[in-house]
Each structure stands twice: as structure tokens, then as C-alpha cells.
Amino acid sequence: MLSTFAQHYLVIFIMHKKITLVLFLASFFPISLLSQKSYNLIINSINDEAVKSVVEDSLGNYYIVGYRTNPYILDFDKAIGSIWKLDNGLNLVDSLYISNVNKAVQFLNIDLLESGNFIVSGISYDTAMRYYRHSIDLYKINNQLEITDQASFAFSDTISYRSMKQVITYDNEILISGFLRNGYGFSPYYSFLGRFNIEGLDSINLKIMPSDYWYNSFTHKLPGDDYFVAGSVKNGGNLPYQYIIFDSLFNYKTHYDIPEANNPFSAKWDTDTSFYMVGHVSTSRGIHMIGVLNQKSINKLNDYNYNEFGNDDTINVVSTRIGLDFINKDSIFIGGTYNFAWGQDVFANVPSWYSIIQTDSLLNVRWERFYGGDAYYIQRVTIATNDGGCLLAGERYDYQNATELERDIYILKLNSEGLLTNTPDKPQIQMQEAIVFPNPGSNYLKVRVAAQYPQSTFDLYDINGNLIKRKEINGKWGRVETTFLPTRSYVYKIYNSQGLYETGKWVKQ
């Protein structure tokens, strides 16, 4: 069912002429870089671009992997694998694009090795048959973005990739997990696990599981030969989320229910047997929140801390690739998308925000911030950085000005307090501790206040400065009825005695 073969790419093998390569591609895919000297960055071109993973090296450089494709085509035909290298000021240092005339190429994961080199994994497939003949591709890349080794592993002709993540294990193996589908459609799904040698990129074991198993969240090699996977084992038609244990050959051993019924997205291990996990929580009332669980020991499943972040009437989704990270576990960063447009895919005509929460090791909130609101943002990656801050990466769809369906990559570098560093010549995206939406609106507006402020006041003024509406906000959110107001622009203020102060314009249509 599985075979190994080498792919010959038509563009990338200019190992010592990378500048020529970049300039060649730029003639087809012009790039504009905004705010290069500040701490937010847009990687913008005429194409649709996606970011999937980010890693920081010991010098403070950031390596971002993803892909770009033509507008109007969602993540599929003629995708070009992309790597961007940025310095610690988010200046573009270098870039590499991998293209093939007959194949789509997507980079999905990147990890830093002790040697200073990187392991990048992704997929490729025939553009003429997008739902078939998918392959896992592995690359070893140095810090000059030169490919020093690569390998490809093909699934059967009827199997196509759906999702995939990688980790580097303590014994220098590449561990990849994900799930597949059988041709076109959404069913049945097949999960897979793969082990690969870092030296030579050889396959040790690549196994497609029966359709009874679902997992694509995270994997971990336990002390000894067992593997720990977050996912699901079917049970009477239901899909409860579970921890699953496999042996060294990926044979099923046992499973346990995940506390709090949390749908896991990603995890950060602080010891060999304990971790912090972040995921998505939804209820029968349609509430969507971010759930965070500290599993103190996998040998004592009832020993854990848990917290949820969100509110009752807006969808909050954790960063879809890496949602939680820390260097010091008393400073945990949890990222996501606020006002996520569930069911509208990546091109939604609504405002959304990057969100970031910092907690202590017990998951108590220190602060919460929001960034955006002028476009539709989806946050993919949240990583803690070596300087004590964090980096947020994802995509921005400027639905108010777009003439085509295309996203730009959007990156924010924050300090330990979630603040941006401004420069006089490069205006920054606004950091907010309270937001108002929908804007424009009609019969009501919603106020969302950061979690560190349990009480606040919302004032609404007309254009002459007359106070026309005041509402006390208890907790993180409130709703203000505006049916009685005439159609025009208004000014709002949100404040309290603990330092909250936000102002802005709200338009009633």
C-alpha cells in the first residue's frame, strides 16, 4: 500500500543560486512587505497564501512554512510550498518556494533540530487528481534555506491527505500523525501514524489505521516504546475524545476518556508524562469556547487543572495548528480567533480578531488582548519566543477591499505583556482590551471586554458629544440595544477604574 520514491522538483534545486530563484518567482508572484521594521508584518501578493507552522532559532530568526496558490482556489490546485525566514524585527531575510509543473506542494510543519537544521514535512499530489495519489514529503533544510535531503512516501491511489502534524521525539525520530480520506468527500476517514529516521529520512513504520480511529491533534513518545495520541476511538457511533496508547508497531493497546470532553488541538509537554493541552469546546447550546487542560500525570487522569475562555454568543476557536506554548510554564500563551465564522471557511465577510491570553501555570488569567477587527483574521500559530514574548501568525482576508478570494499572511510579535512596539513611520494594528461588533450594526451591538476586567462601563455618544446610552458591563461581555437610535455614526467609550480605556466609532445602518 505504501511506496517510497524521490520526487524531482523543477524549481528548487538551485542550491547556491537562491537569490536568482527568489527573483524569478517574484516576477510571477510579486510580494509587498508592510511594516518590515516594526512588529507586525503582512506578506502580501496577488496569490492566496496560508501559514501552517513557525519556529524560532537560537539567534531569534523565525522560519515560517505554508503555501500559496491562485485566487479562488481553496488550498488546492497548483499550490507552491513556501518558506519565509524573518529576523527578530520581522524583516524578510530570505525565502524559498518549491514548485512542480504537475503537482501541488504544501508545507505543513517545521521543527528545529539540535544541529541547527530543520525538518519540514508536507504533502504533494497530482493537480489533475486532487483527491487521489497524495504523498507525505520530508525535507531537511539548513538555516540558509538550502535543502540538504528529501524523501517522499506515497499512499495508495485512492487515499488523500486531510490533516497532518509532526513532532521530533527524544530519540531523534520524526513522528507524524494525521488523518486521510478515501477519495472525494468527507467519509470514511482513516488516521495514520508514521515514524521516520532523521538521518536519511527513511520510513521506520507508516501505518494507516482502521476507520475506527480518528486523531490529528498531537502525538508523543512515552519513556520506553509506547506512543501517546490524542484523538478518538468510535464507540456506538459516538466520537468521544480520548487519549490512546499504541505500542512501537502502532498496535492499539488501550484508551482513556479525556477529562472535560475537550476536543484537543495541540499540546505542550512539560515532562515526559505531563502536558498542557488546548482545544475546542462546544455545547448543545451552540457555545464555542477555548478549553485548556493541564494533565499533571498521564498515570493519574483525575489529577488536572482546567479552564475555559470565551463567551456565550460568539465563536471562539483556538489557533488551529499551534494554540498553546510556553518557555517558562508560569507564563503560558494561548492564542485563537475571536468571532470565527463557523461554516464559512477562510473567506468570510465579517470582522474577526487575533486573540491572546496569558495565564500562570495553574491556568489563572493574567491578561487578554485582541488585534484586528478591520478584516477577517484566522490565527493558525501561537508560539512563545526566546525574549519572553510571543508570536502570532495566520491569515488576513480583506473582504472590504478584495476583488478576489485571496488571503495574506499576517504576523504579530508581542512582548511579554501582549503589547506591540510601534515605530513612527509604520503604524501598527491596534491592540484592544475591549471590542464592539457588529460594526456597522443595526438593532444592537455587543461589547466584549478582556478577561482581566470583571466590571466596566460602556458609553455611547452622538456626534455632538451628548451621552445617549450607558450600560454597566458585568463580566466579559454585554449586549446594548440600539433599535431606538437613528441611522448615523456614534462614538463609544469603554472604561473602568482599573486601567481599561477604549474608544472608537460605531455606525448604525
Number of C-alpha atoms within 10 A of each C-alpha: 8 12 11 14 11 10 13 9 14 12 15 18 14 13 13 10 11 19 14 11 18 16 12 12 16 12 9 11 17 12 15 11 14 16 18 18 18 22 24 26 24 21 19 20 19 18 22 24 27 28 28 24 25 27 21 21 19 9 9 16 19 23 24 25 27 25 26 30 24 20 16 13 14 16 18 18 20 25 27 24 24 22 23 19 23 19 17 19 17 23 20 18 13 17 19 23 22 19 20 20 11 15 21 26 30 30 29 26 24 28 22 21 15 8 7 12 19 22 23 22 25 26 24 28 25 19 19 12 15 19 21 21 19 26 26 20 23 24 21 23 19 17 15 15 20 19 20 12 15 18 19 23 20 20 21 14 16 13 20 27 26 18 17 24 24 26 21 21 14 12 9 14 20 24 23 23 23 23 23 25 21 19 19 14 9 10 11 13 23 22 24 22 25 20 24 19 16 19 11 11 20 18 18 14 14 19 17 19 18 12 17 15 19 24 27 25 26 23 26 23 23 15 10 8 11 18 22 18 22 26 26 23 22 14 9 6 8 9 14 16 23 23 21 22 22 18 16 14 16 20 13 15 11 11 18 16 17 21 17 13 15 22 22 26 23 23 23 20 15 15 9 13 17 17 17 24 25 29 24 21 23 17 8 6 8 12 15 24 24 27 25 26 23 22 22 18 15 16 10 11 14 12 12 17 16 18 15 16 20 21 17 13 14 17 19 27 28 34 29 21 22 27 28 28 25 24 18 13 16 14 20 25 25 28 32 30 26 27 23 26 22 12 7 9 10 21 19 19 14 20 22 26 25 30 29 28 24 24 17 14 16 15 20 15 16 14 16 24 23 24 20 19 22 18 18 26 33 31 32 24 27 29 25 25 22 15 12 14 19 27 24 25 30 28 25 29 27 22 19 12 8 10 9 15 18 27 28 23 23 24 22 24 24 21 17 16 15 21 17 18 13 15 12 7 9 14 13 17 16 13 16 21 22 24 22 23 19 17 18 14 16 17 12 16 20 18 17 22 28 22 20 17 21 14 18 21 16 19 16 22 18 15 12 8 10 10 13 11 15 15 15 15 22 13 16 20 22 17 14 17 13 15 12 9 15 10 13 12 14 18 18 18 17 25 21 16 10 11 8 19 15 18 17 12 15 20 16 19 12
